[in-house]
Structures are given as C-alpha cells and as structure tokens.
Amino acid sequence: MNILSELNSILSGLQIPVETGIFSGVPPNEYCVLTPLADRFALFGDNKPQMEVCDVRVSLFSKGNYLRRARQIASAFLSAGFVVTDRRYIGHEGDTGYHHYAVDTAKEYGMEES
C-alpha cells in the first residue's frame, strides 16, 4: 500500500470525498484534495536506501465549520500511524465560498526488494 491509497481510504471512511491533484466535476460542500509533496530516502544501510518517507498535503475545502472536521482528520491520521507535520488555515476563497485548511502528513515505508 502507498501513502495516497492509505489517505484515500481514511478520508473515504470519514465520508469525505477525496481526489488527488485536483477535484474533478462539481465539488460538494466539503471535500479533500491530496497533493504529493516529497518522497525521500531517510535511512541508508550498505549505501542503499532502507526507508522512504512520503509527504502529502491534504487540503480540506469546506463551506461550513472546518475546525471540527480538520481535528477529526488529523486524529484519524495519527491513529493510523501517520505523522502530522503541519496544520494551517490557508484562507477563505471568496469566489467559491470555501475555507481552505491544510494538513501535511508523512509516513515511512520500508524499501521493497526488487
């Protein structure tokens, strides 16, 4: 499993529509967009990477009260073994009416043998 599929599963379990990169179609009053930020090698042994750390920004867009939902999302990520590296209010989009709140996450994965 990879970070995008894990995050997708968690958010779907919270009944939040989610897509990667951009939300296609007509967006509902609340949805998330996953944006991959970085994939880096974090641990080396014998000059070979042993661990990969993947970072993803989860952008919550909400026309209602985003605070409760943002806390619920962060709590679900922490319970699933993710590291929450940042949480921040990005701003209100006046043209769409959405509040934009970002939760940055990271998770370590062991390198698969090829």
C-alpha positions as CSV (number, residue, x, y, z in Angstrom):
1,M,0.0,0.0,0.0
2,N,1.2,3.5,-0.6
3,I,0.6,6.8,1.1
4,L,-2.0,8.1,-1.4
5,S,-4.1,4.9,-1.2
6,E,-3.9,4.9,2.6
7,L,-5.0,8.5,2.9
8,N,-7.8,8.0,0.4
9,S,-9.1,5.0,2.4
10,I,-9.0,7.0,5.7
11,L,-10.8,10.0,4.2
12,S,-13.4,7.9,2.5
13,G,-14.0,6.2,5.8
14,L,-14.8,9.6,7.3
15,Q,-17.3,10.2,4.5
16,I,-15.2,12.9,2.8
17,P,-15.0,12.9,-1.0
18,V,-11.3,12.9,-2.0
19,E,-9.2,13.1,-5.1
20,T,-5.6,13.6,-6.0
21,G,-4.2,16.8,-7.5
22,I,-7.5,18.5,-8.3
23,F,-11.2,17.8,-7.6
24,S,-12.9,16.9,-10.9
25,G,-16.6,17.5,-11.5
26,V,-18.9,19.6,-9.3
27,P,-17.4,19.8,-5.8
28,P,-19.6,19.2,-2.8
29,N,-19.8,21.5,0.2
30,E,-16.8,19.6,1.7
31,Y,-14.0,17.7,0.1
32,C,-10.3,17.0,0.2
33,V,-7.5,17.1,-2.4
34,L,-4.3,15.2,-1.9
35,T,-1.1,16.8,-3.2
36,P,2.1,14.7,-3.0
37,L,5.0,16.9,-1.7
38,A,8.0,14.7,-1.4
39,D,9.4,11.2,-1.5
40,R,12.8,10.9,0.2
41,F,15.1,8.3,1.3
42,A,15.6,8.6,5.1
43,L,17.7,5.6,6.2
44,F,20.6,4.0,4.5
45,G,22.5,0.7,5.0
46,D,25.3,-0.5,2.8
47,N,24.9,2.5,0.6
48,K,21.3,1.5,-0.2
49,P,18.1,3.2,1.0
50,Q,16.3,1.2,3.6
51,M,13.3,3.6,4.3
52,E,11.3,6.0,2.2
53,V,9.4,8.9,3.8
54,C,6.5,10.2,1.8
55,D,4.9,13.6,2.4
56,V,1.4,14.6,1.3
57,R,-0.6,17.8,1.8
58,V,-4.3,17.1,2.5
59,S,-6.3,20.2,1.6
60,L,-9.7,20.3,3.2
61,F,-12.2,22.6,1.4
62,S,-15.3,23.3,3.4
63,K,-18.2,25.8,3.1
64,G,-19.1,25.2,6.7
65,N,-17.2,24.9,10.0
66,Y,-13.9,23.4,9.1
67,L,-12.4,23.2,12.6
68,R,-14.1,20.1,13.8
69,R,-13.5,18.3,10.6
70,A,-9.8,19.3,10.5
71,R,-9.3,17.9,14.0
72,Q,-11.1,14.7,13.1
73,I,-8.9,14.3,10.0
74,A,-5.7,14.9,12.0
75,S,-6.8,12.5,14.7
76,A,-7.6,9.8,12.1
77,F,-4.2,10.2,10.5
78,L,-2.4,10.0,13.9
79,S,-4.3,6.8,14.8
80,A,-3.3,5.2,11.5
81,G,0.4,5.8,12.2
82,F,0.9,8.9,10.1
83,V,3.0,11.9,11.3
84,V,1.2,15.2,11.1
85,T,3.9,17.7,10.2
86,D,1.8,20.8,9.8
87,R,-1.7,22.1,10.1
88,R,-2.7,25.6,8.9
89,Y,-5.5,27.7,7.7
90,I,-4.7,28.8,4.1
91,G,-7.6,31.2,3.8
92,H,-11.2,31.8,2.6
93,E,-11.8,31.7,-1.1
94,G,-14.3,34.5,-1.7
95,D,-15.1,33.4,-5.3
96,T,-16.1,29.9,-4.3
97,G,-17.1,30.3,-0.6
98,Y,-14.7,27.5,0.6
99,H,-12.5,27.7,3.6
100,H,-9.1,26.0,2.8
101,Y,-7.3,24.2,5.6
102,A,-4.2,22.1,5.0
103,V,-3.0,19.1,7.0
104,D,0.5,18.0,6.0
105,T,1.3,14.3,6.6
106,A,4.3,12.0,6.4
107,K,4.7,8.2,6.7
108,E,7.7,5.9,6.5
109,Y,7.7,2.9,4.3
110,G,10.3,0.1,4.0
111,M,12.0,-0.3,0.7
112,E,10.7,-3.2,-1.3
113,E,13.2,-5.7,-2.7
114,S,13.3,-5.7,-6.4
